[in-house]
Amino acid sequence: MKDLADDRLGTAGDDFYEALLEAHKGLSFEEGAALNARLVLILANRIGDLETLKAALAAARRSKE
């Protein structure tokens, strides 16, 4: 499995971040949280590998600590 910290988007990462912020414009906190949850489930389905998803969850958790 590729290291989850590898940057696979390059400069498109900034474009995605901008699109993500745009998707949240005008939403309440709760609506934004629901959008994020739907996005996570859509991307998880696209990835389709439970071990990769568990590793991503662990990496996301570590980045908060």
PDBQT receptor file of N, H, CA, C and O in Angstrom, charges set to zero:
ATOM      1  N   MET A   1       0.850  -1.178   0.000  1.00  0.00    +0.000 N 
ATOM      2  CA  MET A   1       0.000   0.000   0.000  1.00  0.00    +0.000 C 
ATOM      3  C   MET A   1       0.891   1.236   0.000  1.00  0.00    +0.000 C 
ATOM      4  O   MET A   1       1.875   1.301   0.737  1.00  0.00    +0.000 OA
ATOM      5  N   LYS A   2       0.545   2.202  -0.821  1.00  0.00    +0.000 N 
ATOM      6  H   LYS A   2      -0.254   2.149  -1.420  1.00  0.00    +0.000 HD
ATOM      7  CA  LYS A   2       1.259   3.466  -0.864  1.00  0.00    +0.000 C 
ATOM      8  C   LYS A   2       1.112   4.200   0.460  1.00  0.00    +0.000 C 
ATOM      9  O   LYS A   2       0.077   4.116   1.121  1.00  0.00    +0.000 OA
ATOM     10  N   ASP A   3       2.157   4.917   0.835  1.00  0.00    +0.000 N 
ATOM     11  H   ASP A   3       2.998   4.985   0.298  1.00  0.00    +0.000 HD
ATOM     12  CA  ASP A   3       2.099   5.710   2.056  1.00  0.00    +0.000 C 
ATOM     13  C   ASP A   3       0.998   6.757   1.906  1.00  0.00    +0.000 C 
ATOM     14  O   ASP A   3       0.956   7.483   0.913  1.00  0.00    +0.000 OA
ATOM     15  N   LEU A   4       0.124   6.829   2.878  1.00  0.00    +0.000 N 
ATOM     16  H   LEU A   4       0.158   6.239   3.685  1.00  0.00    +0.000 HD
ATOM     17  CA  LEU A   4      -0.996   7.774   2.814  1.00  0.00    +0.000 C 
ATOM     18  C   LEU A   4      -0.534   9.226   2.862  1.00  0.00    +0.000 C 
ATOM     19  O   LEU A   4      -1.282  10.131   2.492  1.00  0.00    +0.000 OA
ATOM     20  N   ALA A   5       0.692   9.450   3.315  1.00  0.00    +0.000 N 
ATOM     21  H   ALA A   5       1.300   8.715   3.616  1.00  0.00    +0.000 HD
ATOM     22  CA  ALA A   5       1.207  10.812   3.384  1.00  0.00    +0.000 C 
ATOM     23  C   ALA A   5       1.737  11.289   2.030  1.00  0.00    +0.000 C 
ATOM     24  O   ALA A   5       2.001  12.480   1.864  1.00  0.00    +0.000 OA
ATOM     25  N   ASP A   6       1.899  10.385   1.060  1.00  0.00    +0.000 N 
ATOM     26  H   ASP A   6       1.685   9.418   1.195  1.00  0.00    +0.000 HD
ATOM     27  CA  ASP A   6       2.366  10.779  -0.269  1.00  0.00    +0.000 C 
ATOM     28  C   ASP A   6       1.387  11.759  -0.895  1.00  0.00    +0.000 C 
ATOM     29  O   ASP A   6       0.173  11.562  -0.838  1.00  0.00    +0.000 OA
ATOM     30  N   ASP A   7       1.920  12.806  -1.487  1.00  0.00    +0.000 N 
ATOM     31  H   ASP A   7       2.906  12.965  -1.534  1.00  0.00    +0.000 HD
ATOM     32  CA  ASP A   7       1.092  13.809  -2.154  1.00  0.00    +0.000 C 
ATOM     33  C   ASP A   7       0.821  13.346  -3.578  1.00  0.00    +0.000 C 
ATOM     34  O   ASP A   7       1.703  13.399  -4.436  1.00  0.00    +0.000 OA
ATOM     35  N   ARG A   8      -0.400  12.893  -3.823  1.00  0.00    +0.000 N 
ATOM     36  H   ARG A   8      -1.116  12.851  -3.126  1.00  0.00    +0.000 HD
ATOM     37  CA  ARG A   8      -0.764  12.399  -5.148  1.00  0.00    +0.000 C 
ATOM     38  C   ARG A   8      -1.492  13.460  -5.971  1.00  0.00    +0.000 C 
ATOM     39  O   ARG A   8      -1.725  13.259  -7.163  1.00  0.00    +0.000 OA
ATOM     40  N   LEU A   9      -1.852  14.577  -5.360  1.00  0.00    +0.000 N 
ATOM     41  H   LEU A   9      -1.662  14.741  -4.392  1.00  0.00    +0.000 HD
ATOM     42  CA  LEU A   9      -2.564  15.629  -6.082  1.00  0.00    +0.000 C 
ATOM     43  C   LEU A   9      -1.643  16.733  -6.591  1.00  0.00    +0.000 C 
ATOM     44  O   LEU A   9      -1.982  17.442  -7.540  1.00  0.00    +0.000 OA
ATOM     45  N   GLY A  10      -0.492  16.876  -5.967  1.00  0.00    +0.000 N 
ATOM     46  H   GLY A  10      -0.217  16.301  -5.196  1.00  0.00    +0.000 HD
ATOM     47  CA  GLY A  10       0.394  17.963  -6.363  1.00  0.00    +0.000 C 
ATOM     48  C   GLY A  10      -0.304  19.301  -6.191  1.00  0.00    +0.000 C 
ATOM     49  O   GLY A  10      -0.973  19.537  -5.185  1.00  0.00    +0.000 OA
ATOM     50  N   THR A  11      -0.148  20.172  -7.170  1.00  0.00    +0.000 N 
ATOM     51  H   THR A  11       0.396  19.981  -7.988  1.00  0.00    +0.000 HD
ATOM     52  CA  THR A  11      -0.747  21.505  -7.070  1.00  0.00    +0.000 C 
ATOM     53  C   THR A  11      -2.272  21.456  -7.158  1.00  0.00    +0.000 C 
ATOM     54  O   THR A  11      -2.938  22.420  -6.780  1.00  0.00    +0.000 OA
ATOM     55  N   ALA A  12      -2.833  20.350  -7.649  1.00  0.00    +0.000 N 
ATOM     56  H   ALA A  12      -2.292  19.568  -7.955  1.00  0.00    +0.000 HD
ATOM     57  CA  ALA A  12      -4.292  20.221  -7.699  1.00  0.00    +0.000 C 
ATOM     58  C   ALA A  12      -4.885  20.108  -6.292  1.00  0.00    +0.000 C 
ATOM     59  O   ALA A  12      -6.092  20.274  -6.114  1.00  0.00    +0.000 OA
ATOM     60  N   GLY A  13      -4.046  19.828  -5.297  1.00  0.00    +0.000 N 
ATOM     61  H   GLY A  13      -3.065  19.693  -5.441  1.00  0.00    +0.000 HD
ATOM     62  CA  GLY A  13      -4.516  19.786  -3.914  1.00  0.00    +0.000 C 
ATOM     63  C   GLY A  13      -5.112  21.121  -3.490  1.00  0.00    +0.000 C 
ATOM     64  O   GLY A  13      -6.135  21.165  -2.807  1.00  0.00    +0.000 OA
ATOM     65  N   ASP A  14      -4.470  22.199  -3.894  1.00  0.00    +0.000 N 
ATOM     66  H   ASP A  14      -3.639  22.164  -4.449  1.00  0.00    +0.000 HD
ATOM     67  CA  ASP A  14      -4.999  23.530  -3.587  1.00  0.00    +0.000 C 
ATOM     68  C   ASP A  14      -6.330  23.755  -4.287  1.00  0.00    +0.000 C 
ATOM     69  O   ASP A  14      -7.239  24.364  -3.723  1.00  0.00    +0.000 OA
ATOM     70  N   ASP A  15      -6.441  23.266  -5.508  1.00  0.00    +0.000 N 
ATOM     71  H   ASP A  15      -5.702  22.771  -5.966  1.00  0.00    +0.000 HD
ATOM     72  CA  ASP A  15      -7.701  23.408  -6.253  1.00  0.00    +0.000 C 
ATOM     73  C   ASP A  15      -8.819  22.617  -5.582  1.00  0.00    +0.000 C 
ATOM     74  O   ASP A  15      -9.958  23.076  -5.503  1.00  0.00    +0.000 OA
ATOM     75  N   PHE A  16      -8.479  21.419  -5.099  1.00  0.00    +0.000 N 
ATOM     76  H   PHE A  16      -7.554  21.046  -5.163  1.00  0.00    +0.000 HD
ATOM     77  CA  PHE A  16      -9.498  20.625  -4.399  1.00  0.00    +0.000 C 
ATOM     78  C   PHE A  16      -9.922  21.318  -3.111  1.00  0.00    +0.000 C 
ATOM     79  O   PHE A  16     -11.112  21.375  -2.801  1.00  0.00    +0.000 OA
ATOM     80  N   TYR A  17      -8.959  21.843  -2.357  1.00  0.00    +0.000 N 
ATOM     81  H   TYR A  17      -7.993  21.796  -2.609  1.00  0.00    +0.000 HD
ATOM     82  CA  TYR A  17      -9.281  22.535  -1.113  1.00  0.00    +0.000 C 
ATOM     83  C   TYR A  17     -10.211  23.714  -1.387  1.00  0.00    +0.000 C 
ATOM     84  O   TYR A  17     -11.170  23.939  -0.648  1.00  0.00    +0.000 OA
ATOM     85  N   GLU A  18      -9.925  24.464  -2.452  1.00  0.00    +0.000 N 
ATOM     86  H   GLU A  18      -9.146  24.280  -3.052  1.00  0.00    +0.000 HD
ATOM     87  CA  GLU A  18     -10.785  25.585  -2.830  1.00  0.00    +0.000 C 
ATOM     88  C   GLU A  18     -12.194  25.105  -3.181  1.00  0.00    +0.000 C 
ATOM     89  O   GLU A  18     -13.180  25.729  -2.788  1.00  0.00    +0.000 OA
ATOM     90  N   ALA A  19     -12.288  23.997  -3.920  1.00  0.00    +0.000 N 
ATOM     91  H   ALA A  19     -11.487  23.490  -4.239  1.00  0.00    +0.000 HD
ATOM     92  CA  ALA A  19     -13.600  23.446  -4.282  1.00  0.00    +0.000 C 
ATOM     93  C   ALA A  19     -14.346  22.966  -3.038  1.00  0.00    +0.000 C 
ATOM     94  O   ALA A  19     -15.564  23.118  -2.944  1.00  0.00    +0.000 OA
ATOM     95  N   LEU A  20     -13.620  22.389  -2.088  1.00  0.00    +0.000 N 
ATOM     96  H   LEU A  20     -12.630  22.265  -2.164  1.00  0.00    +0.000 HD
ATOM     97  CA  LEU A  20     -14.232  21.933  -0.843  1.00  0.00    +0.000 C 
ATOM     98  C   LEU A  20     -14.794  23.112  -0.055  1.00  0.00    +0.000 C 
ATOM     99  O   LEU A  20     -15.913  23.053   0.456  1.00  0.00    +0.000 OA
ATOM    100  N   LEU A  21     -14.013  24.175   0.036  1.00  0.00    +0.000 N 
ATOM    101  H   LEU A  21     -13.104  24.223  -0.379  1.00  0.00    +0.000 HD
ATOM    102  CA  LEU A  21     -14.506  25.381   0.725  1.00  0.00    +0.000 C 
ATOM    103  C   LEU A  21     -15.729  25.954   0.012  1.00  0.00    +0.000 C 
ATOM    104  O   LEU A  21     -16.688  26.378   0.658  1.00  0.00    +0.000 OA
ATOM    105  N   GLU A  22     -15.693  25.966  -1.302  1.00  0.00    +0.000 N 
ATOM    106  H   GLU A  22     -14.914  25.622  -1.827  1.00  0.00    +0.000 HD
ATOM    107  CA  GLU A  22     -16.821  26.478  -2.088  1.00  0.00    +0.000 C 
ATOM    108  C   GLU A  22     -18.075  25.636  -1.836  1.00  0.00    +0.000 C 
ATOM    109  O   GLU A  22     -19.178  26.174  -1.743  1.00  0.00    +0.000 OA
ATOM    110  N   ALA A  23     -17.904  24.319  -1.726  1.00  0.00    +0.000 N 
ATOM    111  H   ALA A  23     -17.007  23.882  -1.802  1.00  0.00    +0.000 HD
ATOM    112  CA  ALA A  23     -19.041  23.423  -1.482  1.00  0.00    +0.000 C 
ATOM    113  C   ALA A  23     -19.691  23.704  -0.131  1.00  0.00    +0.000 C 
ATOM    114  O   ALA A  23     -20.876  23.428   0.059  1.00  0.00    +0.000 OA
ATOM    115  N   HIS A  24     -18.917  24.254   0.811  1.00  0.00    +0.000 N 
ATOM    116  H   HIS A  24     -17.955  24.478   0.657  1.00  0.00    +0.000 HD
ATOM    117  CA  HIS A  24     -19.430  24.538   2.152  1.00  0.00    +0.000 C 
ATOM    118  C   HIS A  24     -20.037  25.929   2.290  1.00  0.00    +0.000 C 
ATOM    119  O   HIS A  24     -20.671  26.237   3.300  1.00  0.00    +0.000 OA
ATOM    120  N   LYS A  25     -19.844  26.771   1.273  1.00  0.00    +0.000 N 
ATOM    121  H   LYS A  25     -19.330  26.521   0.453  1.00  0.00    +0.000 HD
ATOM    122  CA  LYS A  25     -20.361  28.148   1.355  1.00  0.00    +0.000 C 
ATOM    123  C   LYS A  25     -21.865  28.152   1.586  1.00  0.00    +0.000 C 
ATOM    124  O   LYS A  25     -22.622  27.465   0.900  1.00  0.00    +0.000 OA
ATOM    125  N   GLY A  26     -22.274  28.940   2.567  1.00  0.00    +0.000 N 
ATOM    126  H   GLY A  26     -21.659  29.498   3.124  1.00  0.00    +0.000 HD
ATOM    127  CA  GLY A  26     -23.693  29.105   2.851  1.00  0.00    +0.000 C 
ATOM    128  C   GLY A  26     -24.315  27.998   3.680  1.00  0.00    +0.000 C 
ATOM    129  O   GLY A  26     -25.503  28.053   3.995  1.00  0.00    +0.000 OA
ATOM    130  N   LEU A  27     -23.522  26.991   4.039  1.00  0.00    +0.000 N 
ATOM    131  H   LEU A  27     -22.557  26.946   3.783  1.00  0.00    +0.000 HD
ATOM    132  CA  LEU A  27     -24.055  25.883   4.841  1.00  0.00    +0.000 C 
ATOM    133  C   LEU A  27     -23.860  26.170   6.325  1.00  0.00    +0.000 C 
ATOM    134  O   LEU A  27     -22.887  26.807   6.726  1.00  0.00    +0.000 OA
ATOM    135  N   SER A  28     -24.784  25.699   7.116  1.00  0.00    +0.000 N 
ATOM    136  H   SER A  28     -25.575  25.182   6.790  1.00  0.00    +0.000 HD
ATOM    137  CA  SER A  28     -24.606  25.767   8.572  1.00  0.00    +0.000 C 
ATOM    138  C   SER A  28     -23.539  24.743   8.965  1.00  0.00    +0.000 C 
ATOM    139  O   SER A  28     -23.117  23.922   8.151  1.00  0.00    +0.000 OA
ATOM    140  N   PHE A  29     -23.118  24.809  10.219  1.00  0.00    +0.000 N 
ATOM    141  H   PHE A  29     -23.461  25.477  10.880  1.00  0.00    +0.000 HD
ATOM    142  CA  PHE A  29     -22.137  23.832  10.706  1.00  0.00    +0.000 C 
ATOM    143  C   PHE A  29     -22.659  22.407  10.511  1.00  0.00    +0.000 C 
ATOM    144  O   PHE A  29     -21.932  21.526  10.051  1.00  0.00    +0.000 OA
ATOM    145  N   GLU A  30     -23.917  22.197  10.864  1.00  0.00    +0.000 N 
ATOM    146  H   GLU A  30     -24.507  22.913  11.238  1.00  0.00    +0.000 HD
ATOM    147  CA  GLU A  30     -24.510  20.860  10.761  1.00  0.00    +0.000 C 
ATOM    148  C   GLU A  30     -24.605  20.404   9.306  1.00  0.00    +0.000 C 
ATOM    149  O   GLU A  30     -24.332  19.242   9.003  1.00  0.00    +0.000 OA
ATOM    150  N   GLU A  31     -24.990  21.308   8.406  1.00  0.00    +0.000 N 
ATOM    151  H   GLU A  31     -25.212  22.252   8.652  1.00  0.00    +0.000 HD
ATOM    152  CA  GLU A  31     -25.062  20.970   6.986  1.00  0.00    +0.000 C 
ATOM    153  C   GLU A  31     -23.668  20.659   6.427  1.00  0.00    +0.000 C 
ATOM    154  O   GLU A  31     -23.509  19.747   5.616  1.00  0.00    +0.000 OA
ATOM    155  N   GLY A  32     -22.670  21.419   6.863  1.00  0.00    +0.000 N 
ATOM    156  H   GLY A  32     -22.799  22.160   7.521  1.00  0.00    +0.000 HD
ATOM    157  CA  GLY A  32     -21.292  21.164   6.442  1.00  0.00    +0.000 C 
ATOM    158  C   GLY A  32     -20.790  19.816   6.943  1.00  0.00    +0.000 C 
ATOM    159  O   GLY A  32     -20.107  19.090   6.221  1.00  0.00    +0.000 OA
ATOM    160  N   ALA A  33     -21.134  19.489   8.186  1.00  0.00    +0.000 N 
ATOM    161  H   ALA A  33     -21.689  20.078   8.772  1.00  0.00    +0.000 HD
ATOM    162  CA  ALA A  33     -20.740  18.190   8.735  1.00  0.00    +0.000 C 
ATOM    163  C   ALA A  33     -21.399  17.055   7.963  1.00  0.00    +0.000 C 
ATOM    164  O   ALA A  33     -20.772  16.027   7.710  1.00  0.00    +0.000 OA
ATOM    165  N   ALA A  34     -22.659  17.238   7.590  1.00  0.00    +0.000 N 
ATOM    166  H   ALA A  34     -23.168  18.073   7.796  1.00  0.00    +0.000 HD
ATOM    167  CA  ALA A  34     -23.365  16.219   6.810  1.00  0.00    +0.000 C 
ATOM    168  C   ALA A  34     -22.746  16.081   5.420  1.00  0.00    +0.000 C 
ATOM    169  O   ALA A  34     -22.605  14.969   4.913  1.00  0.00    +0.000 OA
ATOM    170  N   LEU A  35     -22.373  17.209   4.800  1.00  0.00    +0.000 N 
ATOM    171  H   LEU A  35     -22.487  18.113   5.212  1.00  0.00    +0.000 HD
ATOM    172  CA  LEU A  35     -21.694  17.163   3.507  1.00  0.00    +0.000 C 
ATOM    173  C   LEU A  35     -20.392  16.388   3.628  1.00  0.00    +0.000 C 
ATOM    174  O   LEU A  35     -20.093  15.535   2.793  1.00  0.00    +0.000 OA
ATOM    175  N   ASN A  36     -19.611  16.687   4.675  1.00  0.00    +0.000 N 
ATOM    176  H   ASN A  36     -19.854  17.380   5.354  1.00  0.00    +0.000 HD
ATOM    177  CA  ASN A  36     -18.343  15.973   4.890  1.00  0.00    +0.000 C 
ATOM    178  C   ASN A  36     -18.575  14.476   5.070  1.00  0.00    +0.000 C 
ATOM    179  O   ASN A  36     -17.825  13.666   4.525  1.00  0.00    +0.000 OA
ATOM    180  N   ALA A  37     -19.589  14.107   5.818  1.00  0.00    +0.000 N 
ATOM    181  H   ALA A  37     -20.198  14.766   6.261  1.00  0.00    +0.000 HD
ATOM    182  CA  ALA A  37     -19.877  12.686   6.040  1.00  0.00    +0.000 C 
ATOM    183  C   ALA A  37     -20.240  12.004   4.727  1.00  0.00    +0.000 C 
ATOM    184  O   ALA A  37     -19.776  10.897   4.456  1.00  0.00    +0.000 OA
ATOM    185  N   ARG A  38     -21.064  12.655   3.910  1.00  0.00    +0.000 N 
ATOM    186  H   ARG A  38     -21.440  13.555   4.131  1.00  0.00    +0.000 HD
ATOM    187  CA  ARG A  38     -21.424  12.073   2.616  1.00  0.00    +0.000 C 
ATOM    188  C   ARG A  38     -20.199  11.946   1.719  1.00  0.00    +0.000 C 
ATOM    189  O   ARG A  38     -20.032  10.940   1.030  1.00  0.00    +0.000 OA
ATOM    190  N   LEU A  39     -19.340  12.969   1.729  1.00  0.00    +0.000 N 
ATOM    191  H   LEU A  39     -19.477  13.786   2.289  1.00  0.00    +0.000 HD
ATOM    192  CA  LEU A  39     -18.123  12.943   0.925  1.00  0.00    +0.000 C 
ATOM    193  C   LEU A  39     -17.209  11.804   1.352  1.00  0.00    +0.000 C 
ATOM    194  O   LEU A  39     -16.660  11.097   0.507  1.00  0.00    +0.000 OA
ATOM    195  N   VAL A  40     -17.042  11.622   2.653  1.00  0.00    +0.000 N 
ATOM    196  H   VAL A  40     -17.488  12.197   3.340  1.00  0.00    +0.000 HD
ATOM    197  CA  VAL A  40     -16.211  10.527   3.166  1.00  0.00    +0.000 C 
ATOM    198  C   VAL A  40     -16.750   9.183   2.689  1.00  0.00    +0.000 C 
ATOM    199  O   VAL A  40     -15.983   8.325   2.253  1.00  0.00    +0.000 OA
ATOM    200  N   LEU A  41     -18.062   8.996   2.771  1.00  0.00    +0.000 N 
ATOM    201  H   LEU A  41     -18.686   9.693   3.126  1.00  0.00    +0.000 HD
ATOM    202  CA  LEU A  41     -18.651   7.724   2.346  1.00  0.00    +0.000 C 
ATOM    203  C   LEU A  41     -18.511   7.505   0.844  1.00  0.00    +0.000 C 
ATOM    204  O   LEU A  41     -18.254   6.384   0.406  1.00  0.00    +0.000 OA
ATOM    205  N   ILE A  42     -18.674   8.555   0.056  1.00  0.00    +0.000 N 
ATOM    206  H   ILE A  42     -18.882   9.466   0.412  1.00  0.00    +0.000 HD
ATOM    207  CA  ILE A  42     -18.507   8.445  -1.395  1.00  0.00    +0.000 C 
ATOM    208  C   ILE A  42     -17.059   8.071  -1.728  1.00  0.00    +0.000 C 
ATOM    209  O   ILE A  42     -16.819   7.172  -2.534  1.00  0.00    +0.000 OA
ATOM    210  N   LEU A  43     -16.103   8.757  -1.110  1.00  0.00    +0.000 N 
ATOM    211  H   LEU A  43     -16.298   9.486  -0.454  1.00  0.00    +0.000 HD
ATOM    212  CA  LEU A  43     -14.698   8.463  -1.377  1.00  0.00    +0.000 C 
ATOM    213  C   LEU A  43     -14.297   7.091  -0.844  1.00  0.00    +0.000 C 
ATOM    214  O   LEU A  43     -13.506   6.393  -1.477  1.00  0.00    +0.000 OA
ATOM    215  N   ALA A  44     -14.831   6.696   0.310  1.00  0.00    +0.000 N 
ATOM    216  H   ALA A  44     -15.473   7.264   0.825  1.00  0.00    +0.000 HD
ATOM    217  CA  ALA A  44     -14.548   5.369   0.855  1.00  0.00    +0.000 C 
ATOM    218  C   ALA A  44     -15.035   4.289  -0.098  1.00  0.00    +0.000 C 
ATOM    219  O   ALA A  44     -14.352   3.288  -0.317  1.00  0.00    +0.000 OA
ATOM    220  N   ASN A  45     -16.202   4.495  -0.657  1.00  0.00    +0.000 N 
ATOM    221  H   ASN A  45     -16.756   5.308  -0.480  1.00  0.00    +0.000 HD
ATOM    222  CA  ASN A  45     -16.736   3.534  -1.614  1.00  0.00    +0.000 C 
ATOM    223  C   ASN A  45     -15.845   3.465  -2.852  1.00  0.00    +0.000 C 
ATOM    224  O   ASN A  45     -15.626   2.391  -3.412  1.00  0.00    +0.000 OA
ATOM    225  N   ARG A  46     -15.337   4.616  -3.268  1.00  0.00    +0.000 N 
ATOM    226  H   ARG A  46     -15.514   5.488  -2.813  1.00  0.00    +0.000 HD
ATOM    227  CA  ARG A  46     -14.449   4.668  -4.439  1.00  0.00    +0.000 C 
ATOM    228  C   ARG A  46     -13.131   3.957  -4.153  1.00  0.00    +0.000 C 
ATOM    229  O   ARG A  46     -12.620   3.240  -5.013  1.00  0.00    +0.000 OA
ATOM    230  N   ILE A  47     -12.574   4.145  -2.960  1.00  0.00    +0.000 N 
ATOM    231  H   ILE A  47     -12.989   4.728  -2.261  1.00  0.00    +0.000 HD
ATOM    232  CA  ILE A  47     -11.330   3.471  -2.584  1.00  0.00    +0.000 C 
ATOM    233  C   ILE A  47     -11.564   1.970  -2.498  1.00  0.00    +0.000 C 
ATOM    234  O   ILE A  47     -10.810   1.184  -3.071  1.00  0.00    +0.000 OA
ATOM    235  N   GLY A  48     -12.599   1.580  -1.787  1.00  0.00    +0.000 N 
ATOM    236  H   GLY A  48     -13.211   2.218  -1.321  1.00  0.00    +0.000 HD
ATOM    237  CA  GLY A  48     -13.035   0.193  -1.766  1.00  0.00    +0.000 C 
ATOM    238  C   GLY A  48     -12.143  -0.812  -1.066  1.00  0.00    +0.000 C 
ATOM    239  O   GLY A  48     -12.348  -2.015  -1.220  1.00  0.00    +0.000 OA
ATOM    240  N   ASP A  49     -11.163  -0.363  -0.304  1.00  0.00    +0.000 N 
ATOM    241  H   ASP A  49     -10.996   0.615  -0.178  1.00  0.00    +0.000 HD
ATOM    242  CA  ASP A  49     -10.269  -1.292   0.394  1.00  0.00    +0.000 C 
ATOM    243  C   ASP A  49     -10.288  -0.959   1.885  1.00  0.00    +0.000 C 
ATOM    244  O   ASP A  49      -9.845   0.112   2.298  1.00  0.00    +0.000 OA
ATOM    245  N   LEU A  50     -10.808  -1.894   2.686  1.00  0.00    +0.000 N 
ATOM    246  H   LEU A  50     -11.168  -2.764   2.350  1.00  0.00    +0.000 HD
ATOM    247  CA  LEU A  50     -10.999  -1.636   4.112  1.00  0.00    +0.000 C 
ATOM    248  C   LEU A  50      -9.695  -1.320   4.830  1.00  0.00    +0.000 C 
ATOM    249  O   LEU A  50      -9.668  -0.431   5.681  1.00  0.00    +0.000 OA
ATOM    250  N   GLU A  51      -8.621  -2.020   4.514  1.00  0.00    +0.000 N 
ATOM    251  H   GLU A  51      -8.643  -2.743   3.823  1.00  0.00    +0.000 HD
ATOM    252  CA  GLU A  51      -7.343  -1.766   5.199  1.00  0.00    +0.000 C 
ATOM    253  C   GLU A  51      -6.822  -0.360   4.888  1.00  0.00    +0.000 C 
ATOM    254  O   GLU A  51      -6.299   0.313   5.777  1.00  0.00    +0.000 OA
ATOM    255  N   THR A  52      -6.954   0.081   3.663  1.00  0.00    +0.000 N 
ATOM    256  H   THR A  52      -7.379  -0.466   2.941  1.00  0.00    +0.000 HD
ATOM    257  CA  THR A  52      -6.553   1.438   3.300  1.00  0.00    +0.000 C 
ATOM    258  C   THR A  52      -7.409   2.456   4.039  1.00  0.00    +0.000 C 
ATOM    259  O   THR A  52      -6.897   3.465   4.524  1.00  0.00    +0.000 OA
ATOM    260  N   LEU A  53      -8.691   2.202   4.127  1.00  0.00    +0.000 N 
ATOM    261  H   LEU A  53      -9.107   1.382   3.733  1.00  0.00    +0.000 HD
ATOM    262  CA  LEU A  53      -9.594   3.110   4.830  1.00  0.00    +0.000 C 
ATOM    263  C   LEU A  53      -9.275   3.176   6.318  1.00  0.00    +0.000 C 
ATOM    264  O   LEU A  53      -9.305   4.255   6.910  1.00  0.00    +0.000 OA
ATOM    265  N   LYS A  54      -8.972   2.035   6.926  1.00  0.00    +0.000 N 
ATOM    266  H   LYS A  54      -8.948   1.159   6.444  1.00  0.00    +0.000 HD
ATOM    267  CA  LYS A  54      -8.597   2.029   8.350  1.00  0.00    +0.000 C 
ATOM    268  C   LYS A  54      -7.300   2.795   8.563  1.00  0.00    +0.000 C 
ATOM    269  O   LYS A  54      -7.163   3.524   9.545  1.00  0.00    +0.000 OA
ATOM    270  N   ALA A  55      -6.350   2.634   7.649  1.00  0.00    +0.000 N 
ATOM    271  H   ALA A  55      -6.462   2.041   6.851  1.00  0.00    +0.000 HD
ATOM    272  CA  ALA A  55      -5.085   3.370   7.750  1.00  0.00    +0.000 C 
ATOM    273  C   ALA A  55      -5.332   4.867   7.603  1.00  0.00    +0.000 C 
ATOM    274  O   ALA A  55      -4.698   5.668   8.290  1.00  0.00    +0.000 OA
ATOM    275  N   ALA A  56      -6.242   5.249   6.720  1.00  0.00    +0.000 N 
ATOM    276  H   ALA A  56      -6.757   4.598   6.162  1.00  0.00    +0.000 HD
ATOM    277  CA  ALA A  56      -6.566   6.670   6.543  1.00  0.00    +0.000 C 
ATOM    278  C   ALA A  56      -7.229   7.231   7.797  1.00  0.00    +0.000 C 
ATOM    279  O   ALA A  56      -6.931   8.352   8.208  1.00  0.00    +0.000 OA
ATOM    280  N   LEU A  57      -8.118   6.464   8.402  1.00  0.00    +0.000 N 
ATOM    281  H   LEU A  57      -8.360   5.553   8.068  1.00  0.00    +0.000 HD
ATOM    282  CA  LEU A  57      -8.739   6.911   9.651  1.00  0.00    +0.000 C 
ATOM    283  C   LEU A  57      -7.702   7.114  10.737  1.00  0.00    +0.000 C 
ATOM    284  O   LEU A  57      -7.742   8.108  11.463  1.00  0.00    +0.000 OA
ATOM    285  N   ALA A  58      -6.772   6.173  10.852  1.00  0.00    +0.000 N 
ATOM    286  H   ALA A  58      -6.739   5.366  10.262  1.00  0.00    +0.000 HD
ATOM    287  CA  ALA A  58      -5.716   6.284  11.859  1.00  0.00    +0.000 C 
ATOM    288  C   ALA A  58      -4.827   7.500  11.574  1.00  0.00    +0.000 C 
ATOM    289  O   ALA A  58      -4.447   8.216  12.500  1.00  0.00    +0.000 OA
ATOM    290  N   ALA A  59      -4.501   7.731  10.323  1.00  0.00    +0.000 N 
ATOM    291  H   ALA A  59      -4.810   7.148   9.571  1.00  0.00    +0.000 HD
ATOM    292  CA  ALA A  59      -3.669   8.883   9.962  1.00  0.00    +0.000 C 
ATOM    293  C   ALA A  59      -4.387  10.186  10.269  1.00  0.00    +0.000 C 
ATOM    294  O   ALA A  59      -3.777  11.127  10.776  1.00  0.00    +0.000 OA
ATOM    295  N   ALA A  60      -5.668  10.248   9.968  1.00  0.00    +0.000 N 
ATOM    296  H   ALA A  60      -6.164   9.483   9.556  1.00  0.00    +0.000 HD
ATOM    297  CA  ALA A  60      -6.452  11.443  10.252  1.00  0.00    +0.000 C 
ATOM    298  C   ALA A  60      -6.541  11.698  11.756  1.00  0.00    +0.000 C 
ATOM    299  O   ALA A  60      -6.466  12.838  12.215  1.00  0.00    +0.000 OA
ATOM    300  N   ARG A  61      -6.698  10.636  12.492  1.00  0.00    +0.000 N 
ATOM    301  H   ARG A  61      -6.758   9.710  12.119  1.00  0.00    +0.000 HD
ATOM    302  CA  ARG A  61      -6.771  10.761  13.954  1.00  0.00    +0.000 C 
ATOM    303  C   ARG A  61      -5.446  11.269  14.513  1.00  0.00    +0.000 C 
ATOM    304  O   ARG A  61      -5.422  12.145  15.378  1.00  0.00    +0.000 OA
ATOM    305  N   ARG A  62      -4.338  10.710  14.010  1.00  0.00    +0.000 N 
ATOM    306  H   ARG A  62      -4.357   9.999  13.307  1.00  0.00    +0.000 HD
ATOM    307  CA  ARG A  62      -3.017  11.127  14.480  1.00  0.00    +0.000 C 
ATOM    308  C   ARG A  62      -2.748  12.589  14.180  1.00  0.00    +0.000 C 
ATOM    309  O   ARG A  62      -2.101  13.266  14.978  1.00  0.00    +0.000 OA
ATOM    310  N   SER A  63      -3.222  13.090  13.061  1.00  0.00    +0.000 N 
ATOM    311  H   SER A  63      -3.748  12.540  12.412  1.00  0.00    +0.000 HD
ATOM    312  CA  SER A  63      -2.919  14.465  12.688  1.00  0.00    +0.000 C 
ATOM    313  C   SER A  63      -3.600  15.476  13.618  1.00  0.00    +0.000 C 
ATOM    314  O   SER A  63      -3.205  16.641  13.661  1.00  0.00    +0.000 OA
ATOM    315  N   LYS A  64      -4.615  15.036  14.358  1.00  0.00    +0.000 N 
ATOM    316  H   LYS A  64      -4.937  14.090  14.323  1.00  0.00    +0.000 HD
ATOM    317  CA  LYS A  64      -5.308  15.909  15.307  1.00  0.00    +0.000 C 
ATOM    318  C   LYS A  64      -4.578  15.947  16.650  1.00  0.00    +0.000 C 
ATOM    319  O   LYS A  64      -4.640  16.948  17.363  1.00  0.00    +0.000 OA
ATOM    320  N   GLU A  65      -3.909  14.892  16.985  1.00  0.00    +0.000 N 
ATOM    321  H   GLU A  65      -3.859  14.079  16.405  1.00  0.00    +0.000 HD
ATOM    322  CA  GLU A  65      -3.270  14.774  18.311  1.00  0.00    +0.000 C 
ATOM    323  C   GLU A  65      -1.993  15.555  18.410  1.00  0.00    +0.000 C 
ATOM    324  O   GLU A  65      -1.347  15.552  19.458  1.00  0.00    +0.000 OA
TER     325      GLU A  65
